[in-house]
Amino acid sequence: MTTRVLVADDERGMRDTLVDILQMAGYSVWAAADGAKALDMAAKQAFDVVVMDVRMPLLTGVEVLTRLGHPPPQVVLITAYALDDELSKARESEVFAVLQKPFAVPFLLQVVAEAAAAA
């Protein structure tokens, strides 16, 4: 069965790039433009891995992480900002990994593969 990945990022270029990279790696990928849409999509279907930006409108990546159903998917947060308070909340909510932008594509694929294996 193919791993189902949800990508959530309000920056269209980053979202489209992540979707393309993950699809080329063989994942089934869905995309959301903000945290509220990501949470809505996750409520309607099961995902193995969620890759999402920390800073998004409506709901942040950390807010989405804390509201995901149980069992939650493995969550990989990406950020260009060092938001210590937000990242502390993420770690308390058992985020799988936090990647700092910019990151290398092979590293992203390695982390997603590890998250998928842990799902």
VENTAHU-V866352 format. One record per residue. N is the residue number from 0. PSI is psi in whole degrees, -180 to 180 (NA if undefined). NEAR is the number of other ideal C-beta (glycine too) atoms within 8 Angstrom. D_FIRST is the distance of its C-alpha to the first C-alpha in whole Angstrom. Layout:
n->N psi->PSI near->NEAR d_first->D_FIRST
n->N psi->PSI near->NEAR d_first->D_FIRST
This chain:
n->0 psi->138 near->2 d_first->0
n->1 psi->139 near->6 d_first->4
n->2 psi->132 near->10 d_first->6
n->3 psi->122 near->12 d_first->9
n->4 psi->133 near->16 d_first->12
n->5 psi->127 near->17 d_first->16
n->6 psi->127 near->15 d_first->19
n->7 psi->116 near->18 d_first->22
n->8 psi->132 near->12 d_first->25
n->9 psi->-15 near->10 d_first->29
n->10 psi->110 near->7 d_first->30
n->11 psi->-44 near->7 d_first->28
n->12 psi->-44 near->6 d_first->28
n->13 psi->-43 near->10 d_first->26
n->14 psi->-49 near->14 d_first->24
n->15 psi->-39 near->9 d_first->24
n->16 psi->-45 near->8 d_first->24
n->17 psi->-44 near->12 d_first->21
n->18 psi->-48 near->11 d_first->19
n->19 psi->-47 near->8 d_first->19
n->20 psi->-47 near->11 d_first->19
n->21 psi->-36 near->14 d_first->15
n->22 psi->-42 near->9 d_first->14
n->23 psi->-26 near->6 d_first->16
n->24 psi->-1 near->8 d_first->14
n->25 psi->6 near->5 d_first->11
n->26 psi->152 near->13 d_first->10
n->27 psi->122 near->7 d_first->10
n->28 psi->135 near->10 d_first->13
n->29 psi->158 near->11 d_first->16
n->30 psi->145 near->10 d_first->19
n->31 psi->141 near->13 d_first->22
n->32 psi->-6 near->9 d_first->26
n->33 psi->171 near->12 d_first->27
n->34 psi->-38 near->16 d_first->27
n->35 psi->-42 near->8 d_first->27
n->36 psi->-40 near->11 d_first->25
n->37 psi->-44 near->16 d_first->22
n->38 psi->-41 near->12 d_first->23
n->39 psi->-45 near->9 d_first->23
n->40 psi->-41 near->12 d_first->20
n->41 psi->-26 near->14 d_first->18
n->42 psi->-24 near->6 d_first->20
n->43 psi->-22 near->5 d_first->19
n->44 psi->156 near->7 d_first->15
n->45 psi->135 near->5 d_first->13
n->46 psi->146 near->12 d_first->12
n->47 psi->-40 near->11 d_first->11
n->48 psi->141 near->18 d_first->14
n->49 psi->125 near->17 d_first->17
n->50 psi->116 near->14 d_first->19
n->51 psi->152 near->19 d_first->23
n->52 psi->150 near->13 d_first->26
n->53 psi->-46 near->16 d_first->29
n->54 psi->108 near->10 d_first->31
n->55 psi->157 near->15 d_first->30
n->56 psi->163 near->5 d_first->33
n->57 psi->-65 near->7 d_first->33
n->58 psi->135 near->11 d_first->30
n->59 psi->166 near->10 d_first->30
n->60 psi->-37 near->17 d_first->27
n->61 psi->-40 near->13 d_first->28
n->62 psi->-41 near->9 d_first->29
n->63 psi->-46 near->16 d_first->26
n->64 psi->-44 near->15 d_first->24
n->65 psi->-14 near->8 d_first->27
n->66 psi->-2 near->7 d_first->26
n->67 psi->146 near->12 d_first->22
n->68 psi->179 near->6 d_first->21
n->69 psi->137 near->4 d_first->21
n->70 psi->138 near->4 d_first->18
n->71 psi->155 near->9 d_first->18
n->72 psi->167 near->13 d_first->16
n->73 psi->131 near->12 d_first->17
n->74 psi->129 near->16 d_first->19
n->75 psi->115 near->16 d_first->21
n->76 psi->143 near->16 d_first->24
n->77 psi->143 near->14 d_first->26
n->78 psi->149 near->15 d_first->30
n->79 psi->-2 near->6 d_first->33
n->80 psi->146 near->6 d_first->35
n->81 psi->91 near->6 d_first->36
n->82 psi->85 near->9 d_first->36
n->83 psi->-44 near->6 d_first->37
n->84 psi->-46 near->6 d_first->37
n->85 psi->-43 near->10 d_first->33
n->86 psi->-31 near->14 d_first->32
n->87 psi->-43 near->8 d_first->33
n->88 psi->-39 near->10 d_first->32
n->89 psi->-45 near->15 d_first->29
n->90 psi->-36 near->9 d_first->29
n->91 psi->-28 near->6 d_first->30
n->92 psi->13 near->9 d_first->27
n->93 psi->47 near->6 d_first->25
n->94 psi->143 near->11 d_first->24
n->95 psi->-45 near->11 d_first->21
n->96 psi->157 near->9 d_first->23
n->97 psi->122 near->12 d_first->26
n->98 psi->133 near->12 d_first->26
n->99 psi->131 near->9 d_first->30
n->100 psi->144 near->8 d_first->30
n->101 psi->151 near->5 d_first->30
n->102 psi->156 near->9 d_first->28
n->103 psi->141 near->6 d_first->27
n->104 psi->-46 near->7 d_first->23
n->105 psi->-35 near->6 d_first->22
n->106 psi->-44 near->9 d_first->23
n->107 psi->-48 near->13 d_first->21
n->108 psi->-37 near->11 d_first->18
n->109 psi->-46 near->8 d_first->19
n->110 psi->-42 near->12 d_first->19
n->111 psi->-41 near->15 d_first->16
n->112 psi->-41 near->8 d_first->14
n->113 psi->-40 near->10 d_first->16
n->114 psi->-43 near->15 d_first->15
n->115 psi->-40 near->13 d_first->11
n->116 psi->-30 near->6 d_first->12
n->117 psi->-12 near->7 d_first->15
n->118 psi->NA near->9 d_first->13
